[in-house]
Amino acid sequence: MVQVIAVLIVLGLILLVIGWAATNWLPIAVVAAVVLGTWGLVLLIRHIRMTRYFASEEFLAHKVAIASFVAEHNELARYVGEIGSRGTFALGGSVSGAQAHLATFQNTSRHKYRRDRNIAAYQTPYVHNCSLQVVRNASADPIKYVMKYFNIRATETDLAGVENLGDGIVRLEDAITNLGQREASITLSVNPPKFIMKHYAGEFMKHVGVELSQIMVPYPVYMFEYVSAGGNSSQRTTLTLNRETIDAMIQTMSERIKFHKSVAGQRALMTSTLRTMIKERDNYTCRYCSISLAAEPHLLLEVDHIVPVSKGGLTTYVNLQTLCWRCNRTKSNKVIAG
Ligand SMILES: [Zn+2]
């Protein structure tokens, strides 16, 4: 920041010197120097105001008052990191082009400058290279086509895989949303002057002691892509697996499995609707430590399998419970440890 201001002032001075040397340019140089100088001055004054604000007693008092809330926020940010590194966020894959790396492709056409504007992506298992007809059909019936071409079968194992993926995505989404709400609430309780949030939002969080989580939800994205033979045109259908599409996929898979009269059709499906029902049943209260959403407005609640799926636990009403993130974190650390 200080460097930027210094550069602006130096630039202004250089312009003045140039203007002095070449008299024809003097008026332009003076105007430019004045503009740069004014800009530099505005930045400098703002910078001084910012420094004074963060050193002010008012700000420091606020900071002390919300210290424990900030500490909790940072702990949650670390938890978001754990969910991100432990969860499964990939599923299925297309085999189109899986061996493409073994061959060398060259466009030996004399007019290749007109070609290859669209190049098929063979490097990723999440792009299925196909005919135009398949791209269009996939846009009309995305769930069915993703299952078919990315090898997600209507079996109990794959259904459990999709539910597991959904679990990771929903937990991450909820935790990241919760972090955002906490940050908004921290800003509100300190209530800094407007220019601070407008120009120094990042610095504000740093001064308060908030560690911002860089984690995003790694939604799996599936693509059907048609690239014409000459490379002159391409069309694409995309399906992102998020809360909504995962629920639709779970529904579709379960209908097919029930159609085949499997036992998987007997248990409940781990969808958003079920998660909400379990939280409602438990009155938005953690079953371990009894803390409730009513008592702590920013409480992050999660739905947990009492006997984990990895240990044979089923998705049934009796095997599901509401836990606060702290209790769920302790529990899953224990499960991982042994
Ligand atoms: Zn709890």
Boltz pocket constraint, residues with backbone or C-beta under 6 A from the ligand:
constraints:
  - pocket:
      binder: B
      contacts: [[A, 286], [A, 287], [A, 288], [A, 289], [A, 290], [A, 291], [A, 323], [A, 324], [A, 325], [A, 326], [A, 327], [A, 328]]
      max_distance: 6.0
